[in-house]
Amino acid sequence: MIYFNYMGNAIDFSTNPVSFEINERCGLLIIDEVNGFCKVGAGNLAPLKANLQVENMIKETANLAKLFNDKSMPIALFLDNHEDDRPEHPFPPHCIKGTGEEKIITELEWLIDSDALKIKKDCINGFIGSIDPINNENVFINWIKKYQIRTLIVTGICTDICVLDFVLTCMSAINHQIINPLNKVVVYSEACSTYHMDANDIQRLKLDESMIHDQETYHNIGLKIMQMRGAIIANKIKF
């Protein structure tokens, strides 16, 4: 059980994750596993030192991506990528184009030369970032339809921000029937993580104290909210 104390009351944020077995057409989405979020010391939102949650996410994502690739199953990447004049308020500048922060992590570099769909996004929500501003086509929806994906496995960072926003939007898109045949979103909790930002980090980055962000707390809150909105939370993926 995972409890958090709020105004003297213990609130349970446990998700009781399941072991999920893939038994229909399935795709893998990897969200924002780039240097600026994952590589130690790489940027304002990257860990300052080795971080077990981030390291585990990278390991589990890399293993799963290899399995998908070996089985010729479709893979998509969201890659955070910002213009220097649109850094993304209220967060400190991160993953600015040309800094190297926007580059995919070393463990997944091989995907860049693969058939995986690569979407550079300039906003938190990758579902929105997949919309071509010129013709309004959503390249992510097109990918789902092209491969007739019915189940989507989601991994990445940050659990409570980019992963959460995408999953909630995707669940609404399923209900609105604009992303058929997709009917199931599975969040692989072991391959997700978020960042840690304490009072010292807030002072260093000159941010408002409202930006304090405890990694374990917000990771579990993100998972719980996605589960409450209809996503499946899994701690094991089986083929």
PyMOL commands that set and color helices and strands:
alter all, ss='L'
color gray80, all
select helices_A, chain A and resi 35-38+52-70+106-113+126-129+139-147+159-175+199-205+209-211+215-228
alter helices_A, ss='H'
color red, helices_A
select strands_A, chain A and resi 3-6+9-12+18-21+26-31+75-80+117-121+151-157+184-193+232-238
alter strands_A, ss='S'
color yellow, strands_A
deselect
rebuild
show_as cartoon
